Amino acid sequence: MTVDANTIKTTDLVAQSIDFTEQFSQGLSTLLNVLGVTRKQALSQGSVIKLYKTEGTLVSGDVAEGDVIPLSKVTRKVSSTQELKFGKWRKVTTAEAIQKAGFNQAVQTTDQKLLRLVQEQVKTNWFNFLTTATGTTTTNGVGFQVAVANAIGQFNVVWEGYGVQPVAFVNPLDVYTYLAKAPVSTQTAFGLNYIENFLGFSAVILSASVPAGKIYVTAPDNINLAYADLHGDLSGAFNFTTDQTGLIGVAHNELLNALSYETVVTTASTLYPEISAGIIVSEIKNEASK
């Protein structure tokens, strides 16, 4: 019997794992573009990323004619390290739940929730580079706008000659207090709200992972992404569906011995600064603390 050409077959449907990875990677790509991240490096899981700081002492070169010029000294030291580790998450849906609520409600809808939770964890891990970086440049100001202005001033000192616009990371509570007086349109990427071309920044990222009362500012070129590539042997061994970069792996499997359906997600990634001192931290002070 000839099958009607309009019959919907399994090949016409997007597999769950593909749908999961596409949603994750599309939002991630948008966020990285907003941040201006161009340096993406695939590393082996367990790789240790070393962050350096440079210190120097300039000795006066005011010497008499013919005298030996004294040596100035510059040293480069490890300020901190980060290990690239896998985050692993698993969800199991029983046959009873599928029978009661239907496959779409029991598996696909809960996968959406799992996706949002994984995004939140990845974002939290990523923004640790702001609060844990040593050797940062600090400033402050009374009120949000003054704190921003001072941060941009310090940025222009630190990044003089680079010709780049800064990117800022702020807590939503701080920026929305200011936006109540100057409303602007926000956009969303990877579950984060952001504002483009605002207050002199190429982008302002709003995240609860940023401590309230602090504004973090740096150059897009200072932000690097390191990740474990899940293509190749690892993907084959665990039947992962991955995005183009191999940054996330997702697998859906039947657990026949438990008559259940399993969703497994894994990723290993971190953001880190090229120059720790290139991160400017501005503290928002109130009138009483002046």
Disulfide bonds with the S-S distance in Angstrom:
none
